[in-house]
Amino acid sequence: MMIDVFNHILPKRYLEERNRRALRRFTGLRSSRYAEAVPTLTNLDIRFKIMDKYEDYLQVLTIAAPPLENITKPKDAVYLAKIANDELAELVLKYPDRFVAAIASLPMNDVDEALKEIDRAIKELRLRGIQLYTDINGKPLDSAELSPIYEKMAQYDLPIFIHPRREEIVPDYEGEEGSKYLIWTRLGWPHATSMAMVRIVCSGILQRFPNLKFVTHHAGGTVPYLITRIKLLDDFNEMRMGYRYDVVLTKPIDEYLKMFYNDTAVYGNTPSLMCAYAFCGAEHLLFATDMPFDSQIGYRLVRETIRSIKDMQISEEEKKKIFEDNAKNYCDFPFKPKKQKGGPVAKWRY
């Protein structure tokens, strides 16, 4: 079994309502062009044809970017999150041999409503985690207002999937109007992931909630590659410069960073996977493809990610952990939802 824990979809009603309610700056930036350019996001027949090329290939569904809080008003974000999560639950129930679980979207511009939606998504819809972005409209993930979300997810013992975010309107250098050459996503997204990980650690979130499970996209960004530098500068600043964190950590920074679970969505680069493996071990790597964002509407990412894992110079037992066992043991995938009276999921409450 190969459980793809981080790929993306845009259910029909959610996409229609999102585009209708999105703020002007979203519709004028990238609009919904990528949904049209990548039909695998919306067309299940195309998605299934790609999935059929591999025996026992299953998916955990997440809603594709952008985050709701970035493109809609709070009231609309709440409405859209409910639609998205209902549709995800229906897909898992309707196609259990394709989709083994789904991850909830949240209206993060209203934390109180986000907390309510977590309970609804997990208890009623039986979704198996939540998705957050590396910043919430510019606020870091160690913001105090997010603490109740971490406390709740620690109680549920379900994962938080971290998706990177940086917009093309953010310039690479001062004096420019925006990012050039796709640097905002090529380099900006892995950097955003790394920043979020270090902020989560240094603020003491993992010290307060040691059982909290974060799953990073793209194999932990640049952290595996830079882990020695991260640790050395920690030691240097403490010993020579007198720098101290606001929270006193009881373990070295690298030990906390190794608590993250990191996916394999590095687009078929086996050396990058071996770097991540050297950093966190096979127990903290989970198979994921980032489907369907490639020139072959998803097939290339699936094919090359599977190949890159099989090419890793590790044992077959460790490869099985990456493809299957870690998703089962740490994230509760696959999950079989129960049918409920009155329909496949609880009645919509909005």
Residue, then its C-alpha position, 0 to 999 in steps of 0.5 A: m500500500m502507498i498512502d499519499v498523505f499530501n496531495h490537493i483537490l478542489p471539489k466542485r461546489y467549494l471551487e464555485e463558491r470560493n471563486r464567487r466570494a473571493l476578494r478582488r485581489f485574489t481574482g486579479l492575481r492568479s484568479s482560478r486559472y490554475a484550476e482550469a490549467v490542472p484539470t486533475l484538481t476538479n476532474l475525478d476521472i482524470r485523477f483516477k486514471i493516474m491513480d490506476k497506473y499504480e496498484d494500491y496507491l491511495q490518497v489523503l485529500t487536502i484542499a488546494a491553496p490559497p488559504l481561505e483567510n487570505i482571500t475571503k472575509p471571515k464570514d465567507a471563510v467560515y461558510l467555505a470551510k464547511i462546504a470544503n470539509d463536507e465535500l471532502a468527507e463525502l469523497v472519502l465515504k463515496y470512494p473508500d478504495r481511493f481516498v483513505a482520509a481527508i484533512a480539514s480546512l479552517p477559517m483562520n481569520d476567525v480562530d473561534e470559528a476555526l476551533k468549532e470547525i475542528d470539532r465538527a470536522i473531526k467528530e461529525l465528518r471524521l476528518r483526520g487532521i487539519q491544514l494550516y499555512t506557514d503564516i496566517n495573513g502575515k502572523p507566524l504560527d507561534s502567535a499566542e492566539l493559535s495556542p487553543i488550536y494546538e491544545k485541541m489538536a494535541q487532545y485529538d492526537l491528530p496531525i497538523f499539516i503545514h503548507p507553505r505560503r508566500e505570494e508572488i506580490v511579495p518582492d524578492y528585493e526592496g524596490e521591486e513590485g513583486s517576485k520574479y522567476l517564480i522565486w516566491t514558490r521555488l525558494g520562498w515556500p521551502h524557506a517559509t516552511s523552515m521559518a515556521m518550524v523554527r518559530i514553532v520550536c523556539s517559542g516552546i510549542l512542542q515543549r508544551f505539547p510534546n505529542l503534537k504532530f506536525v507534518t511539513h510539506h516538501a520534506g521539511g523545507t531547508v531544515p534537513y540541509l541546514i540542520t548543522r548550521i541551525k544547531l551550531l548558531d544556537d550554541f554559538n549565540e548562547m555561549r558567545m553572544g548571550y542570546r536567549y530565547d523567550v522560552v527556556l527549551t529543555k532540549p537542543i533545538d535539533e531534537y525538537l526539529k526532529m519531532f516534525y514529520n516530513d513528507t517526500a514531496v521533493y519532486g523525485n529528487t532521491p538525494s534530497l530524500m536521503c538528506a531528509y532521511a539522514f536528518c529525521g530517519a525513516e520513522h518521520l518521513l511520509f510518502a506524499t507527491d504534491m499531486p497534481f501540480d506538474s506538466q503532466i497534470g499530476y502523473r509526473l509527480v506520482r511517478e517520480t516520487i515513487r521512483s525516488i523513494k524506491d531508489m533510496q539506499i535504505s532497507e525495504e522495511e524502511k521504505k515500507k515505513i515511508f510508503e505505508d506504516n508511518a501514515k497508519n501508525y502516526c496519522d491514523f490512515p486509512f480511516k473508514p468513516k461511518k455512514q450516518k442517518g440522513g446522508p453520507v455525512a452529518k447535515w450541513r449546519y450553515 
